[in-house]
Structure formats: C-alpha cells, structure tokens
Amino acid sequence: MADNSYDYDVLIIGAGPGGYVAAIRAAQLGLKTACAESRETLGGTCLNVGCIPSKAMLHASEFFDAAANGTMESMGVEVKPKLNLDKMHAQRLDAVSGLTKGIEFLFKKNKVDWKKGLATFEDAHTVKVGDETVTAKDIVIATGSSVTPLPGVEVDNDKLIVVDSTGALELPKVPKTMVVIGGGVIGLELGSVWRRLGAEVIVVEYLDQLLPGMDGDIRKEAAKIFKKQGMELRLSTKVTGCTVKGKKATLTLEPSAGGDAETLEADCVLVSIGRRPNTDGLGLENIGLETNQRGQIEIDHDFRTTVDGVWAIGDVVPGPMLAHKAEDEGIAVAENIAGQTGIVNHDVIPGVVYTWPEIAGVGLTQEEAIEKAGGDKKAINVGKFPMMANSRAKTNHEPDGFVKIIADAETDRVLGVWCIASVAGTMIAEAGIAMEFGATSEDIAYTCHAHPTHPEAIKEAAMAVIGKPIHI
C-alpha cells in the first residue's frame, strides 16, 4: 500500500487519545505511519494532565473522605485517616508513567515512528517537525485542546495560587479555601478532590445552573448533592478580576445580569471555564485551511478537511471534547485513509462526571427531545427510578441519585439515558449499547439484569417509561 513518493503513508499530528489511537490503527492496517508529538511523553492532555491523573486523585480522595466523614464507621470500619499528600501525588504520577510508557510500547510494537517536536505545515503533504521535514500522503490533525483563559484572571501554575486544571493536580498542600471558576465537569471533579481532602470549596458559575449541556433534572439534583457535601455554589455570578498578594488571591465578583460587585479571598483559585482547540502554530495558513468562529476545523462525515489529503479528529473538530470520542474518531479516520469504512455515531457519545456520586448521560436531554419534537411534551415518555430504591445502592450506603430514560412516545425507541449513581460511568455503557442497537424502553425493561446490582435501576427506569416499575 506504500506510496514511495512520500516518507510515510500517514502522519498523525498529536499523540493524545485521538492521535495515538489513529496511529496504531493505521499501522495495523498496513500503512507506514508516523506520529508527531511535542510533549516528552505520549498520551496528550488526557494521560498526562487530564483524565488519568485526575481520576487517580479522585479515587484516592474518595477513600480518605469515606474514612473521614463517617461512612466507613457506619459500616463498622473504625479508622482515623491521616493524609499523606506526597504519597497520594506519587501514586498519581506512577499511574501516568505506566500508561504513557504503555503507549510508547504500543508504538514500537506496531512500528509507528514517533517524531518528537512541534509540527508545522509547509504544504498539504509536508510538515516540519522540530528540525526534521517529513512528507506523507495523508496527514491527520489531532492536536487536541488547551485551557480557555479568563480575561482579568491570570493563571500562574508555578506559584500554584491561581491555577488551571494542570496546576490543580500539583498543589503541595490542601488549601484552606479554594474558589473554582466554572461549574462544569473539570471544575467539579477537581473541586471535589480538594473538598474531600479538607478544603472549603466555593464554585462560581456564570450560568444559573451547574453542568451546562446535561439534562435539567440531573443539573438540579447534582447541585443539591454538591451542596449537601459542603460545596458553596455561587450561581449566576461572573468573575471580573483577580489580584494576587502574597499567598492569597482576591477575586472580584458580580451578578451575571449586572449589579454590585463584591470581593472573595482564597488560598487557591482554579480557572476552569472550558477548553479551546489547539490550532495556533500549525501553519494552517500555509495550506489554505481556515478555522470556524470557535477555532475548530470543519470536516465532512469521513473526517476530511477542505484540503485534499488533510484530515482532522478530536478536540480540534466540532463536537464534545471527550477522549473517547477522539479515540473512536482516530480508529475511523485510519480506516477511511486505508480505504475501509470508518464510522462514528455521534448521537451516542456518553459523557461522565467522575464526582461522588458519578454523573453520566448519553443521547438527548429531556429538553432537547422536546425541542426536536417541535415543543410537543407529549411526543416523549420519561421514566425515572431513584437509587435509594435500588437494593445494591442501599446496601452500599449510596442512596443519592436516580436513573432517567427518555423514549419516543410513538415508537418507544430510547432517545436518552441520564443517571446519578456511584457507578454511573460504568452503568451508562449499557445505555449506549442499547441505543446503538436502536433499543426501545421495553427492550431494556424485559432484559434480565443481575441482582443485586446498580444497573437494575436502568431496568426499573425503563419499566417506569410505561408506568410499571416494581420497587417504587
């Protein structure tokens, strides 16, 4: 399959979840493959400073919290926890190291060449990587995203007072007060870590609810749970400025709709208002490729850009900025380049918030489903089932949350599934598979689920769609 007029059949720019997966899949399909990455380790934001290290801290902090807040004691396990933050950070770094080295091994195993350095287009088939010039028949842009800055609030991860998500993983001690700017997934996850370890956490969100984009019932319930856990939520509030003096930061806040300003002092401020595509410095102007108003690269159904031979996937293209979306697109784009048919069903991309309990969803929210039906609320049926009525959740002292299923009233086809539960991220996989196969709520309701398990709540919510749950 090799085209000897180029150095490689395919060059992937970026070795994050989309890029490294695309590279491995392309090599598996017999394409001579290279991957350009400027970090010292493979894996991108996700493995190095994102999904993986944050989950390592979330998991460890859950153990500490369960011991400190009396949950373990109520089950007959009496311990007095002592926090060793250095050791907690060490296990995080160990997890990251193991996984990034694992990708390096997979590159060697599949004969993917790692080109170390920043990549810049010279033309549609030529890229400068560091001091080296590399040519390829097809080039895939998989450069991911970076933290969106907030005007008036300067992040300095070296001082560890005003930090972004990367800095929030490196705090050497538990701050007495932490302000999280942004009530989205990343802010709530990292805020949860430090709250569990003893910080007073205040979440400042511009909108009137947390977790934009999620189902309305989920957003309301999540706010109740976080408040119960001790987080202070300052909704409908914007941050207009930040000054650092000594080891303290002072924020200026005012209502989103306008009004009197106030100040708020904190030992640590986490700026977490979203992410933006990494396209600067790629030399897109050299190949005549423009980005849209959101800085994204537009693609067709097969992940082709408007420039022949140049493809794009992951956070740089429209859609949710999720590692698993990028991975699926990485496989699909490699298959398309190899002449196969690579497809991603973007209607079934699950999203998970790894707080305690976890929050997960896939498909349409109730609001979106009604909007799609032209505002007709009768066009959908909704079934809900509380986790407190689930025997496994009750036995495990995990009563918070519920499962919600939205189905088409005429066909009964499942349109969306949303849940809050200790293992919601695991539970949502069942919903994704069901929706991928076009399941009806009846299909889920009459599928035997093992007892006692958390996923029985999905079965019961499906039964509730037609008004026949058993345990409520």
C-alpha positions as CSV (number, residue, x, y, z in Angstrom):
1,M,0.0,0.0,0.0
2,A,3.0,2.3,0.5
3,D,3.5,5.3,-1.8
4,N,7.3,5.6,-2.2
5,S,7.0,9.3,-3.3
6,Y,6.4,10.2,0.4
7,D,8.2,9.3,3.6
8,Y,5.0,7.9,5.1
9,D,1.6,6.9,4.1
10,V,0.1,8.7,7.0
11,L,1.4,11.3,9.6
12,I,-0.6,12.0,12.7
13,I,0.0,15.3,14.4
14,G,-0.6,14.9,18.1
15,A,-0.3,11.8,20.3
16,G,-3.4,12.3,22.5
17,P,-6.2,9.7,22.7
18,G,-7.3,10.5,19.1
19,G,-3.8,10.8,17.7
20,Y,-2.1,7.7,19.2
21,V,-5.1,5.5,18.5
22,A,-5.2,6.7,14.9
23,A,-1.5,6.0,14.5
24,I,-1.8,2.5,15.9
25,R,-4.9,1.6,13.9
26,A,-3.3,3.0,10.7
27,A,-0.2,0.8,11.3
28,Q,-2.4,-2.2,12.0
29,L,-4.0,-1.6,8.6
30,G,-0.6,-1.8,6.9
31,L,0.1,1.9,6.4
32,K,3.6,3.3,7.1
33,T,2.8,5.6,10.0
34,A,4.5,8.4,11.9
35,C,3.1,10.4,14.8
36,A,4.4,13.9,15.7
37,E,4.3,14.9,19.4
38,S,6.0,17.8,21.2
39,R,5.5,16.5,24.8
40,E,8.2,14.4,26.3
41,T,5.6,11.6,26.8
42,L,2.8,10.3,24.7
43,G,-0.9,10.4,25.6
44,G,-1.7,14.1,25.3
45,T,-3.6,16.1,27.9
46,C,-5.7,13.1,28.8
47,L,-3.0,10.8,30.1
48,N,-0.5,13.4,31.3
49,V,-2.5,16.1,33.0
50,G,-6.2,15.3,32.4
51,C,-8.4,12.3,32.6
52,I,-6.0,9.8,34.1
53,P,-4.2,11.8,36.9
54,S,-7.5,13.5,37.9
55,K,-9.1,10.0,38.3
56,A,-6.1,8.8,40.4
57,M,-6.7,11.8,42.7
58,L,-10.5,11.4,42.7
59,H,-10.2,7.7,43.6
60,A,-7.7,8.2,46.4
61,S,-9.6,11.1,47.9
62,E,-12.8,9.0,48.0
63,F,-11.1,6.6,50.3
64,F,-9.9,9.4,52.6
65,D,-13.4,11.0,52.6
66,A,-15.1,7.7,53.4
67,A,-12.9,7.3,56.4
68,A,-13.1,11.0,57.5
69,N,-16.8,11.6,57.1
70,G,-18.1,8.6,59.0
71,T,-19.2,6.5,56.0
72,M,-16.8,3.7,56.9
73,E,-17.6,4.0,60.6
74,S,-21.3,3.5,59.9
75,M,-20.4,0.2,58.3
76,G,-18.3,-1.0,61.3
77,V,-14.9,0.0,60.0
78,E,-13.4,2.4,62.5
79,V,-10.3,4.2,61.4
80,K,-8.8,7.7,61.8
81,P,-7.3,8.7,58.4
82,K,-4.1,10.6,58.1
83,L,-3.4,12.4,54.8
84,N,-0.1,11.8,53.2
85,L,-0.5,14.1,50.2
86,D,3.0,13.4,48.9
87,K,2.2,9.7,48.6
88,M,-1.2,10.5,47.0
89,H,0.6,12.5,44.4
90,A,3.2,9.7,43.9
91,Q,0.6,7.1,43.1
92,R,-1.0,9.6,40.6
93,L,2.4,10.1,38.9
94,D,3.0,6.3,38.9
95,A,-0.3,5.7,37.1
96,V,0.5,8.3,34.5
97,S,4.0,7.0,33.9
98,G,2.8,3.4,33.5
99,L,0.2,4.3,30.9
100,T,2.3,6.7,28.9
101,K,5.1,4.1,28.7
102,G,2.4,1.6,27.6
103,I,1.7,3.8,24.6
104,E,5.4,4.0,23.8
105,F,5.5,0.2,23.8
106,L,2.5,0.0,21.5
107,F,4.1,2.4,19.1
108,K,7.2,0.2,19.0
109,K,5.1,-3.0,18.7
110,N,3.1,-1.6,15.8
111,K,6.1,0.1,14.1
112,V,4.8,3.7,14.5
113,D,7.6,6.2,14.3
114,W,7.4,8.9,17.0
115,K,8.6,12.3,15.6
116,K,9.5,14.4,18.6
117,G,8.8,18.1,18.3
118,L,6.2,20.7,17.2
119,A,4.7,20.1,13.8
120,T,4.1,22.9,11.3
121,F,2.6,22.5,7.8
122,E,4.8,23.6,4.9
123,D,2.3,22.3,2.3
124,A,-0.5,19.7,2.4
125,H,1.9,16.8,2.3
126,T,4.9,18.3,4.1
127,V,5.4,19.0,7.8
128,K,8.3,20.4,9.7
129,V,8.8,18.6,13.0
130,G,11.5,20.3,15.0
131,D,14.5,20.3,12.7
132,E,13.2,17.5,10.5
133,T,11.0,17.7,7.4
134,V,8.5,14.9,7.0
135,T,6.3,14.1,4.0
136,A,3.1,12.0,4.0
137,K,0.4,11.1,1.5
138,D,-2.2,11.8,4.2
139,I,-1.9,13.9,7.4
140,V,-4.3,13.8,10.3
141,I,-4.6,16.8,12.7
142,A,-5.2,15.5,16.2
143,T,-3.7,18.3,18.3
144,G,-6.4,18.4,21.0
145,S,-7.3,21.4,23.1
146,S,-6.0,23.6,25.9
147,V,-7.5,25.6,28.8
148,T,-9.6,28.6,27.8
149,P,-8.2,31.7,29.6
150,L,-10.4,34.0,31.5
151,P,-9.9,37.8,30.9
152,G,-8.8,39.5,34.1
153,V,-7.6,36.3,35.8
154,E,-4.0,35.3,35.1
155,V,-3.1,31.7,35.6
156,D,0.4,31.0,37.0
157,N,0.9,27.3,37.7
158,D,4.4,27.9,39.1
159,K,3.1,29.9,42.1
160,L,0.1,27.5,42.5
161,I,-2.3,30.2,43.7
162,V,-4.2,30.9,40.5
163,V,-4.1,27.6,38.6
164,D,-5.7,25.8,35.7
165,S,-6.6,22.1,35.7
166,T,-2.9,21.1,35.3
167,G,-1.8,23.2,38.3
168,A,-4.8,22.0,40.4
169,L,-3.3,18.5,40.3
170,E,0.0,19.7,41.7
171,L,-0.9,21.5,44.9
172,P,1.7,20.6,47.6
173,K,-0.8,21.1,50.4
174,V,-4.6,21.3,50.9
175,P,-5.7,24.9,50.5
176,K,-7.9,26.3,53.3
177,T,-10.2,28.0,50.7
178,M,-10.4,27.1,47.0
179,V,-12.6,29.0,44.5
180,V,-13.5,27.1,41.4
181,I,-14.4,29.4,38.5
182,G,-16.7,27.3,36.3
183,G,-19.4,24.8,37.3
184,G,-18.5,22.3,34.5
185,V,-17.1,18.8,34.6
186,I,-13.4,19.6,35.2
187,G,-14.0,22.2,37.9
188,L,-16.5,20.0,39.8
189,E,-14.1,17.0,39.7
190,L,-11.0,18.8,40.9
191,G,-13.0,20.8,43.3
192,S,-14.3,17.5,44.7
193,V,-10.8,16.2,45.2
194,W,-9.7,19.1,47.4
195,R,-13.0,19.4,49.2
196,R,-12.7,15.7,50.3
197,L,-9.2,16.4,51.5
198,G,-10.3,19.3,53.7
199,A,-10.6,22.5,51.6
200,E,-13.5,24.8,51.8
201,V,-14.7,24.9,48.1
202,I,-16.7,27.7,46.5
203,V,-17.9,27.2,42.9
204,V,-18.6,30.3,40.9
205,E,-20.7,29.7,37.8
206,Y,-21.8,32.3,35.3
207,L,-25.0,30.4,34.4
208,D,-27.9,29.8,36.8
209,Q,-27.1,26.0,37.0
210,L,-24.1,23.7,37.0
211,L,-23.1,21.3,34.3
212,P,-24.2,23.0,31.0
213,G,-25.4,20.6,28.4
214,M,-26.7,18.0,30.7
215,D,-30.3,17.1,31.4
216,G,-32.2,19.6,33.5
217,D,-33.2,17.1,36.3
218,I,-29.6,15.9,36.5
219,R,-28.3,19.5,36.9
220,K,-30.8,20.3,39.7
221,E,-30.1,17.1,41.6
222,A,-26.3,17.5,41.2
223,A,-26.5,21.0,42.8
224,K,-28.4,19.5,45.8
225,I,-25.8,16.8,46.2
226,F,-22.8,19.1,46.0
227,K,-24.4,21.5,48.5
228,K,-25.1,18.6,50.9
229,Q,-21.4,17.6,50.6
230,G,-20.4,21.1,51.7
231,M,-19.6,22.9,48.5
232,E,-20.8,26.5,48.3
233,L,-22.4,27.3,44.9
234,R,-22.4,30.9,43.7
235,L,-24.5,30.6,40.5
236,S,-25.4,33.4,38.1
237,T,-22.2,35.1,39.1
238,K,-19.3,36.2,37.0
239,V,-15.7,36.9,37.9
240,T,-14.4,40.2,36.6
241,G,-10.9,40.3,38.1
242,C,-8.3,38.7,40.3
243,T,-5.3,40.1,42.2
244,V,-2.6,38.1,44.0
245,K,-0.9,39.4,47.1
246,G,1.5,37.2,48.9
247,K,-0.1,33.8,49.2
248,K,-3.7,34.9,48.7
249,A,-5.9,35.7,45.7
250,T,-8.7,38.2,45.8
251,L,-11.5,37.8,43.2
252,T,-14.0,40.5,42.1
253,L,-17.4,39.1,41.5
254,E,-20.7,40.5,40.3
255,P,-24.1,39.1,39.3
256,S,-24.2,37.8,35.7
257,A,-27.1,40.1,34.9
258,G,-25.2,43.0,36.4
259,G,-25.2,44.5,39.8
260,D,-23.0,45.4,42.7
261,A,-19.5,43.9,42.8
262,E,-18.1,42.1,45.8
263,T,-14.7,40.5,46.6
264,L,-13.8,37.0,47.7
265,E,-10.5,35.9,49.1
266,A,-9.0,32.4,48.5
267,D,-5.8,30.5,49.0
268,C,-6.2,28.9,45.6
269,V,-8.3,29.8,42.5
270,L,-9.0,27.1,39.9
271,V,-9.9,28.6,36.5
272,S,-12.0,26.0,34.7
273,I,-14.3,27.7,32.1
274,G,-13.7,25.3,29.3
275,R,-11.2,24.4,26.6
276,R,-10.3,25.6,23.1
277,P,-8.9,23.8,20.1
278,N,-5.1,23.8,19.6
279,T,-4.6,25.1,16.1
280,D,-2.2,28.0,16.6
281,G,1.3,27.4,15.2
282,L,0.2,24.6,13.0
283,G,0.8,26.7,9.8
284,L,-2.8,26.1,8.6
285,E,-2.4,29.3,6.6
286,N,0.3,27.5,4.5
287,I,-2.2,25.0,3.3
288,G,-5.2,27.4,3.0
289,L,-7.1,25.8,5.8
290,E,-9.3,28.2,7.9
291,T,-10.9,27.5,11.2
292,N,-14.6,28.4,12.1
293,Q,-15.7,31.1,14.6
294,R,-15.0,28.7,17.5
295,G,-11.5,28.0,16.3
296,Q,-12.4,24.5,15.1
297,I,-11.5,22.7,11.9
298,E,-14.6,21.8,9.9
299,I,-14.7,18.3,8.5
300,D,-17.1,16.1,6.4
301,H,-18.6,12.8,7.6
302,D,-15.4,11.0,6.9
303,F,-13.2,13.5,8.8
304,R,-11.8,15.1,5.7
305,T,-11.0,18.8,5.8
306,T,-11.4,21.1,2.8
307,V,-7.7,20.4,1.9
308,D,-7.2,17.2,0.0
309,G,-5.1,14.7,2.0
310,V,-5.6,16.6,5.3
311,W,-7.9,15.1,7.9
312,A,-8.9,16.2,11.5
313,I,-10.3,14.5,14.6
314,G,-10.8,15.0,18.3
315,D,-11.0,18.3,20.2
316,V,-10.0,20.4,17.1
317,V,-13.2,19.5,15.3
318,P,-16.8,20.3,16.3
319,G,-18.5,18.1,18.9
320,P,-17.9,17.3,22.6
321,M,-14.2,17.5,23.8
322,L,-14.0,13.9,25.1
323,A,-11.2,11.4,25.0
324,H,-13.4,8.5,24.0
325,K,-14.9,10.5,21.1
326,A,-11.4,11.3,19.9
327,E,-10.4,7.6,20.2
328,D,-13.4,6.4,18.1
329,E,-12.7,9.1,15.5
330,G,-9.0,8.0,15.5
331,I,-10.0,4.5,14.5
332,A,-12.5,5.7,12.0
333,V,-10.1,8.2,10.2
334,A,-7.4,5.5,10.0
335,E,-9.9,3.1,8.4
336,N,-11.1,5.7,5.9
337,I,-7.5,6.6,4.9
338,A,-6.9,2.8,4.4
339,G,-9.9,2.6,2.1
340,Q,-12.2,1.0,4.6
341,T,-15.4,2.5,6.0
342,G,-14.8,4.2,9.3
343,I,-17.9,5.4,11.1
344,V,-18.6,7.2,14.4
345,N,-22.2,7.5,15.7
346,H,-22.0,11.0,17.2
347,D,-25.6,10.7,18.5
348,V,-24.4,8.0,21.0
349,I,-21.4,9.6,22.8
350,P,-21.6,9.1,26.6
351,G,-20.4,11.8,29.0
352,V,-19.3,11.2,32.6
353,V,-18.6,13.4,35.6
354,Y,-16.4,11.5,38.0
355,T,-17.5,13.1,41.2
356,W,-19.2,11.2,44.0
357,P,-21.7,10.0,43.1
358,E,-20.8,9.9,39.4
359,I,-23.0,11.6,36.8
360,A,-23.4,10.2,33.3
361,G,-25.6,10.6,30.2
362,V,-25.9,9.6,26.6
363,G,-28.2,10.8,23.9
364,L,-30.7,13.6,24.2
365,T,-31.7,15.5,27.3
366,Q,-35.4,15.8,28.0
367,E,-35.2,19.5,26.9
368,E,-33.5,18.5,23.6
369,A,-36.0,15.7,22.9
370,I,-39.0,18.1,23.4
371,E,-37.3,20.8,21.2
372,K,-36.7,18.2,18.5
373,A,-40.4,17.3,18.6
374,G,-41.3,20.9,17.9
375,G,-42.1,21.7,21.6
376,D,-44.6,18.8,22.0
377,K,-44.1,17.4,25.5
378,K,-46.4,14.5,24.7
379,A,-44.0,13.3,22.0
380,I,-41.8,11.7,24.6
381,N,-42.3,9.4,27.6
382,V,-40.0,9.6,30.6
383,G,-39.2,7.0,33.2
384,K,-37.3,7.7,36.5
385,F,-36.1,5.4,39.2
386,P,-34.3,6.6,42.5
387,M,-31.1,4.9,43.6
388,M,-32.4,4.8,47.1
389,A,-34.8,2.1,46.0
390,N,-32.0,0.1,44.4
391,S,-31.0,-2.7,46.7
392,R,-27.3,-2.7,46.0
393,A,-27.1,1.1,46.3
394,K,-29.0,1.0,49.6
395,T,-26.8,-1.8,50.9
396,N,-23.7,0.1,50.0
397,H,-24.9,3.3,51.7
398,E,-25.1,5.1,48.3
399,P,-28.7,6.4,48.2
400,D,-28.1,9.6,46.1
401,G,-29.2,9.9,42.5
402,F,-31.6,8.3,40.0
403,V,-31.8,6.9,36.5
404,K,-33.9,8.7,33.9
405,I,-34.8,7.3,30.5
406,I,-36.4,9.4,27.7
407,A,-38.2,7.5,24.9
408,D,-40.1,8.4,21.8
409,A,-43.8,8.2,22.7
410,E,-44.8,6.7,19.4
411,T,-42.0,4.2,18.7
412,D,-40.7,3.7,22.3
413,R,-37.2,4.0,21.0
414,V,-34.8,5.2,23.7
415,L,-33.6,8.8,22.9
416,G,-31.5,9.5,26.0
417,V,-30.4,8.0,29.4
418,W,-29.2,10.1,32.3
419,C,-28.1,8.9,35.7
420,I,-26.5,9.9,39.0
421,A,-25.1,6.9,40.9
422,S,-21.9,5.8,42.5
423,V,-21.0,3.8,39.3
424,A,-22.9,5.9,36.8
425,G,-19.9,5.9,34.4
426,T,-20.0,2.2,34.2
427,M,-23.8,1.9,34.1
428,I,-24.0,4.3,31.1
429,A,-22.2,1.8,28.8
430,E,-25.4,-0.4,28.9
431,A,-27.5,2.5,27.7
432,G,-25.0,3.3,25.0
433,I,-25.1,-0.2,23.6
434,A,-28.9,-0.3,23.8
435,M,-29.2,2.9,21.9
436,E,-26.6,1.8,19.3
437,F,-28.8,-1.1,18.5
438,G,-32.0,1.0,18.4
439,A,-33.5,-0.4,21.6
440,T,-36.9,0.5,22.9
441,S,-37.5,1.1,26.6
442,E,-39.4,-2.2,26.6
443,D,-36.3,-4.0,25.3
444,I,-34.3,-2.8,28.3
445,A,-37.2,-3.4,30.7
446,Y,-37.5,-7.1,29.7
447,T,-33.8,-7.8,29.6
448,C,-32.8,-9.7,32.7
449,H,-30.4,-7.8,35.0
450,A,-28.3,-9.5,37.7
451,H,-29.5,-8.9,41.3
452,P,-28.4,-7.1,43.4
453,T,-26.7,-4.6,41.1
454,H,-26.8,-0.9,40.4
455,P,-27.8,-1.4,36.7
456,E,-31.1,-2.8,37.9
457,A,-32.0,0.9,38.3
458,I,-31.8,1.2,34.5
459,K,-34.2,-1.7,34.1
460,E,-36.6,-0.2,36.6
461,A,-36.4,3.3,34.9
462,A,-37.2,1.6,31.6
463,M,-40.2,-0.1,33.2
464,A,-41.2,3.3,34.6
465,V,-41.4,4.7,31.0
466,I,-44.6,2.8,30.6
467,G,-45.5,3.3,34.3
468,K,-44.7,-0.1,35.6
469,P,-41.7,0.0,37.9
470,I,-41.7,-2.7,40.6
471,H,-39.8,-1.2,43.5
472,I,-41.4,2.2,43.8
